Amino acid sequence: TLPFMGSLAGIGTILAIYLITERSGHLPFGVMTPPISLLGCKSPEHKVYQLGFALTAAMLFLCVDIWKQRFYTRISLEHPSASWVALAGGYAACIGVLGQGLVTLEEDFVERVEAGRQLTWQGISHQLLAAV
């Protein structure tokens, strides 16, 4: 049930921040389906984005840790490289979900891009963490 609850946390977060962003008038003009990262730029959706993705990351971490405890040793006997890659990938995904959730795009991200201005370290860090 934990993987299911984690999935619900992630999907619920995305739906909640989309609705808040849309109702707050923060969607860029003409955009119906924005990249998820744009949904966490402004308040009030910013805090929901951070909390929702932190919860999702925590649940993902627990799932990876349970997999490690129950299966890693057995699988690594037959497939040492593949099991290590799977475990490392699971923990990397946790870091990515948590990191991009806590370090969001800057509030004026859309305006920066439209004006051709350089991104800040916050925006660059967010995108790097989201790529993990």
Buried (B, 14 or more C-beta within 10 A) or exposed (E): EEEEBBBEBBEBBBEBBBEBBBEEEBBBEEEEEBEBBBBBBBEEBBEBBBBBBBBBBBBBBBBBBEBBEEEBEEBBEEEEEEBEEBBEEBBEBBBBBBBBBBBBBBBBBBEBBEEEEEBBEBBBBBBEBBEB
